[in-house]
Amino acid sequence: MNKIKLAVTGCLGRMGQQIIKSSKLDKKFKLVTLTENRKINRKISGIKPELNDENAFKKANIIIDFTVPKCTFQVLKIASKLKKRVVIGTTGFTKKEEELIKKYSRKIPILKAGNMSLGINLLMYLTEIASSSLGNNFLSKVYEVHHKHKKDHPSGTALMLGKGIAIGKKKDFYRIIGNKYFNKKTFPYGKKINFNSIRKGETVGEHEVKFSSGKEIITLNHEAFDRALYSEGALTAAKWLISKRPGLYSMRNVLNFK
């Protein structure tokens, strides 16, 4: 069986480094390309990093991108031209950027997930069920904790869970986003979905969804201890995507959740 030729963008980033490490342990992959947004004069895992351009991605079958939105769109533009598949773990996209990703997915297979963890995607599924079952008598809020180096807040995962609440209520997520708190010890429920983001230490990731009627509280939560679960999830997504037609997919498709 031929190995999947893998390109990893943002190779100096925390997730880039983790994906490189995990891919070397997975016999189904051959790491062929590493890229960064600036010139790097040393080899990483025996490969000299390149800039995001056509020459860098020509030899790859699939690209895994955990960077920032500006870089992701550089990658998508090139991947679309070369007909390369892309797994996107980047977060922090605007509504307009989300629509642009959908346009690219008409040309190439794209799998995009705010979180590649099996547990988090199960939590998303349970959030939708809870939100739908509890109805409008329950208010909701989302809490998340990440390491101090993480720049975006709320995290892509927190927003993903917020979308789960909106889907359950059959509402437009962007119309029911409430207040976005940062490093608050406590924060209120609201008629819209409020978020609180904590940044501290080297925390891998904690996420919590709460529903309250004022008489009772229902809590759904997930805690990650090892960053490898995200990189291994991204590689699982890449294996799944390699045989797919153009379209926009998620970890829900990979895990076959209804």
Buried (B, 14 or more C-beta within 10 A) or exposed (E): EEEBBBBBBBBBBBBBBBBBEBBEEBEBBBBBBBBBBEEBEEEBEEBEBBEBEEEBBEEBBBBBBBBBBEBBBBBBEBBBEEEBBBBBBBBBBEEEBEEBBEEBBEEBBBBBBBBBBBBBBBBBBBBBEBBBEBEEEBBBBBBBBBBEEBEBBBBBBBBBBBBBBBBBBEBEBEEBBBBBBEEEEEBEBEEBBBBBBBBEEEBBBBBBBBBBEEEEEBEBEBEBEEBBBBBBBBBBBBBBBBEBEBBBBBBBBBBEBE
